Amino acid sequence: MAGVTDDGTPRRRRVRAGPAPTTPDPIEIAMEAEASGAAPVGVAQEVLRKQSTLLSRQSTLTGWQIASERAAFALRILTIAVGLTAVLGLALMAWSASRDESIVVQPFSAPPTYAQRGLDGRVLAQLFTDQIVAIRAQSAQGFFAQPSLRGATDEIRIEIPQTGVSLGEVQRLLTVWLGRQKEISGTLSEETPGLVTLTVRVEGHPAVRLEGRPSELDALIGQAAERSFAIADPLQWVLALRLTGRPDEALAHAGAYARAIGRDHTDSGVAHTFWAADEPDPYVRLRRIQETVRTNPTLMTAHLTLARTYSRLGQEGAAFETAQATLALRDRDQPRRYSGSGLQQMRAESVQLMATLRGDYAAVLDVPLADLAPRALAAARGHDGLNAARWASSGQDDGSIVPVAAAIVAVFRANAMRDWPALAVALDAHATARADWLAASAGPGQPPRSQVAYYRALAASEAERVTGPLRAIAMARVGRVEEARAVAAETPLDCGPCLRARAEVEAAARNWTAADRWYAKAAVLGPQLPLTDTEWAESLLARGDTRAAIIKLKSAAENGPRYADPLELWGEALLAQGDTRAAVRKFDAAAKLAPRWGRLHLKWGEALAKLGKTNEARVKWRAAATMDLSPADRAALKAHGV
C-alpha cells in the first residue's frame, strides 16, 4: 500500500537535502544564505542569532574601551601640563629670586621699657625703614631701578598641598640661594646710664654702632639708616649724595667702592663711572672715564658720562661721536639695575646733545625730558627768544630752573640776536647769579657751594669755556679789541667755542689772516659739525667774499641739515650776489627751521621787495617787528617804514 511500510507504519516522506554550507564561519553562512534568497533555519539560524548578539556586545565593549583609553590619554596630558606648569612656575620663581636685590628690614629688638612706650622692635624697624625710603626718594632722579624694600613678614602665604610649605617660603629659600637680597637687623640697648646704643647690622658686614641720649633717638636712627644704606647699596647711596648737594662725599664713596671691589666685580663699571663723574678736575675726570669706557665698552652710562665730559670741555666732535656711540649700545648689555626708563633717559640725553651740536634745536625741543632748562636754552640758540624767556621764567616760578640757569638762557638769547651791548649786560647778570649760587648751600645743613671743590670747578669751567669766549666776542664787537684778546687768551686751546671766539675777535679787528687761522684750528675739533663753518662763513661775508662764504655754508648745511643759521646766511650771500630768487628760497627753507627769527624775516622781506613783491615784503617785516632784533636790525626795519 502506498504510503505504508510492510509492518503497517506510515512512510516518512524523504526530504531532499539542500546543498551543504561551504564554510563553518557563521557570518559567511549568513551571507551565502542572503545571496541565495533562502534564510537559514535550525541550528544555523541559532548560531547566527547568537553571533549577532555577540557582535553587538563586543561593539559596546569596544566603545567603552576606546573611551577609557582616551580618558587615560587626556589624564596623562593633563598631568604633564600640570607638571610643566609647576616646573615653569619654579623656574620663574628662581629667575625672580636670582634678580632679587631687595633690602629686607627685620624687626629690631628693644628694651621692655621702650616697648611699653610703644617703641617695640617692629616700630623701631618701621622708623628705620622710613629713613631708608627717604634716602631712596632723594636718588629717584637717577637712572637706576629702585630695588624693593620690605619687612621680613611681607609675603603672600599660599600653602603647597600636602607639604605645609607656603609659596612665600619657597620664594624666600630660592632668594637666599640665588639672589642678592640684603637683610638688615637692629638692636636698641641701654648699656650706659643716660645713653642709648643703636646697633644695626647689614648681613655680611660689620655692625654700625651709634650712641646718644634717648632724646636723640630719631637722629641716631637717621644716621644708622644712612650708614646702613651706604653698605647695602653703595651705588644708590652715591647717587643720593650727588643729588642732595654732597658731590665731594659722593666722589669719596664712589672712589672707595670702586677701589674696593676691583675691575671684575659686577658693579665695577658703574662705580668707576660715578668716580669719574664727580671728579672736579676736568682732565682727571676725562682720563678716568676714558679708562672706564675702554674696560667697559658696552656700558651706556660710561659712554654718556664721557660725552658730557667732552661737551663741557668744548671738544665738540668727540662729544658728538661719543653720544652717537651711546645710542648704538644695546639695552640687554646694560647692568640689570638700570631701569627701562633710565635707559630711555640716557638715550634722550644723547639725542639732545647730538642735536645741539648739529644746530637742530627743534629736535632738542622734541626730546621727552622734563627739565625746562634745556628747552629754554635750545629756544634761545634757535632764535626763539620770546619762548626762551617764557620757559626760563616759568621754570624759575616752579623751581625747576635756578636763577643761574635762567641767566645763561638770557646770555644765549642776546648772542643769537647779535645784540652785543645786551650780551655784555646778560653776561654781567650771569656772573652775579653764579656768585649767588656759589654763596648758597646745595642742601639743608650743607656748606656754601664755594667751599665744595666740585661746585667751584663747575663754575670755573663754565666761566672759562662758555661765558669767557662770549665775553671776548661781546667786547670785540663793541670795539674793545685788546681787552677781548686778553679775555680770549685765558681760554683753553682744546675748546671749540674758545677757538672760534679767538677767531671772531680777530675778525672784529679785521685781522682776517689770524681769524682764518683760528677758525681752521676750531674746525679740527669738530669737522663733522656745522658750527665752525657757519661762523667762518659769517666772517667771509663781512669781508665781501661771498663765493668762499657759500662754500663754507654748503658744508655747514650738509653737516647740519636742520640748522637754520647756514641757510639764512646763504640767503644773505645770494642776496649780496644779486641772485634774489635763490635767496628767497634759502630764507624760506631757513624759516621752516627757525620760524621766529627776526633777522631772517627782515632779510626775507628785503629780498621780496627787490623782486617787486612789496605786500609780501611788508608781511615779513611786520612779523619781524614782533621778534627779537638787534638794535642795528631794528633800525633797518624802521627804515622800511615798519
MONORQUI-V212912 format. One record per residue. N is the residue number from 1. BURIAL is # if it has 9 or more other C-alpha atoms within 8 Angstrom, else .. Layout:
# MONORQUI-V212912
n = [N:N]
burial = [BURIAL:BURIAL]
This chain:
# MONORQUI-V212912
n = [1:2:3:4:5:6:7:8:9:10:11:12:13:14:15:16:17:18:19:20:21:22:23:24:25:26:27:28:29:30:31:32:33:34:35:36:37:38:39:40:41:42:43:44:45:46:47:48:49:50:51:52:53:54:55:56:57:58:59:60:61:62:63:64:65:66:67:68:69:70:71:72:73:74:75:76:77:78:79:80:81:82:83:84:85:86:87:88:89:90:91:92:93:94:95:96:97:98:99:100:101:102:103:104:105:106:107:108:109:110:111:112:113:114:115:116:117:118:119:120:121:122:123:124:125:126:127:128:129:130:131:132:133:134:135:136:137:138:139:140:141:142:143:144:145:146:147:148:149:150:151:152:153:154:155:156:157:158:159:160:161:162:163:164:165:166:167:168:169:170:171:172:173:174:175:176:177:178:179:180:181:182:183:184:185:186:187:188:189:190:191:192:193:194:195:196:197:198:199:200:201:202:203:204:205:206:207:208:209:210:211:212:213:214:215:216:217:218:219:220:221:222:223:224:225:226:227:228:229:230:231:232:233:234:235:236:237:238:239:240:241:242:243:244:245:246:247:248:249:250:251:252:253:254:255:256:257:258:259:260:261:262:263:264:265:266:267:268:269:270:271:272:273:274:275:276:277:278:279:280:281:282:283:284:285:286:287:288:289:290:291:292:293:294:295:296:297:298:299:300:301:302:303:304:305:306:307:308:309:310:311:312:313:314:315:316:317:318:319:320:321:322:323:324:325:326:327:328:329:330:331:332:333:334:335:336:337:338:339:340:341:342:343:344:345:346:347:348:349:350:351:352:353:354:355:356:357:358:359:360:361:362:363:364:365:366:367:368:369:370:371:372:373:374:375:376:377:378:379:380:381:382:383:384:385:386:387:388:389:390:391:392:393:394:395:396:397:398:399:400:401:402:403:404:405:406:407:408:409:410:411:412:413:414:415:416:417:418:419:420:421:422:423:424:425:426:427:428:429:430:431:432:433:434:435:436:437:438:439:440:441:442:443:444:445:446:447:448:449:450:451:452:453:454:455:456:457:458:459:460:461:462:463:464:465:466:467:468:469:470:471:472:473:474:475:476:477:478:479:480:481:482:483:484:485:486:487:488:489:490:491:492:493:494:495:496:497:498:499:500:501:502:503:504:505:506:507:508:509:510:511:512:513:514:515:516:517:518:519:520:521:522:523:524:525:526:527:528:529:530:531:532:533:534:535:536:537:538:539:540:541:542:543:544:545:546:547:548:549:550:551:552:553:554:555:556:557:558:559:560:561:562:563:564:565:566:567:568:569:570:571:572:573:574:575:576:577:578:579:580:581:582:583:584:585:586:587:588:589:590:591:592:593:594:595:596:597:598:599:600:601:602:603:604:605:606:607:608:609:610:611:612:613:614:615:616:617:618:619:620:621:622:623:624:625:626:627:628:629:630:631:632:633:634:635:636:637:638:639:640:641:642]
burial = [.:.:.:#:#:.:.:.:.:.:.:.:.:.:.:.:.:.:.:.:.:.:.:.:.:#:.:#:#:#:.:.:#:#:.:.:.:.:.:.:.:.:.:#:#:#:#:#:.:.:#:.:.:.:.:.:.:.:.:.:.:.:.:.:.:.:.:.:.:.:.:.:.:.:.:.:.:.:.:.:.:.:.:.:.:.:.:.:.:.:.:.:#:#:.:.:#:#:.:#:#:#:#:#:#:#:#:#:#:#:#:.:.:#:#:.:.:.:#:#:#:#:#:#:#:.:#:#:#:.:#:#:#:.:#:#:.:#:#:#:.:.:#:#:#:.:.:.:#:#:#:.:.:.:.:.:.:.:#:#:.:.:.:.:.:#:#:#:.:#:#:#:.:#:#:#:.:#:#:#:#:#:#:#:#:#:#:#:#:#:.:.:.:.:#:#:#:#:#:#:#:#:.:.:.:.:.:#:#:#:#:#:#:.:.:.:#:.:.:#:#:#:.:#:#:#:#:#:#:#:#:#:.:#:#:#:#:#:#:#:#:#:#:#:#:#:#:#:#:#:#:#:#:#:#:.:#:#:.:.:#:.:.:.:.:.:.:#:#:#:#:#:#:#:#:#:#:#:#:#:.:#:.:#:#:#:.:#:#:#:.:#:#:.:.:#:.:#:#:#:#:#:#:#:#:#:#:#:#:#:#:#:#:#:#:#:#:#:#:#:#:#:#:#:#:#:#:.:#:.:.:.:.:#:.:.:.:#:#:.:.:#:#:.:#:#:#:#:#:#:#:#:#:#:#:#:#:#:#:#:#:#:#:#:#:.:#:.:.:.:.:#:#:#:#:#:#:#:#:#:#:#:#:#:#:.:#:#:#:#:#:#:#:.:#:#:.:.:.:#:#:#:.:#:#:#:#:#:#:#:#:#:#:#:#:#:#:.:#:#:.:.:#:#:.:#:#:.:#:#:.:.:#:#:.:.:#:#:#:#:#:#:.:.:.:#:#:#:#:#:.:#:#:#:#:#:#:#:#:.:#:#:#:#:#:#:#:#:#:#:#:#:#:#:#:#:#:.:.:#:#:.:#:#:#:.:#:#:.:.:#:#:.:#:#:#:#:#:#:#:#:#:#:#:#:#:#:#:.:.:#:.:.:#:#:#:#:#:#:.:#:#:#:.:#:#:.:.:#:#:#:#:#:#:#:#:#:#:#:#:#:.:.:.:#:#:.:#:#:#:.:#:#:#:#:#:#:.:#:#:.:#:#:#:.:#:#:#:#:#:#:#:#:#:#:.:.:.:#:#:.:#:#:#:#:#:#:#:#:#:#:.:#:#:.:#:#:#:#:#:#:#:#:#:#:#:#:#:#:.:.:.:#:.:.:#:#:#:#:#:#:#:#:#:#:.:#:#:#:#:.:.:#:#:.:.:#:.:.:.:.:#]
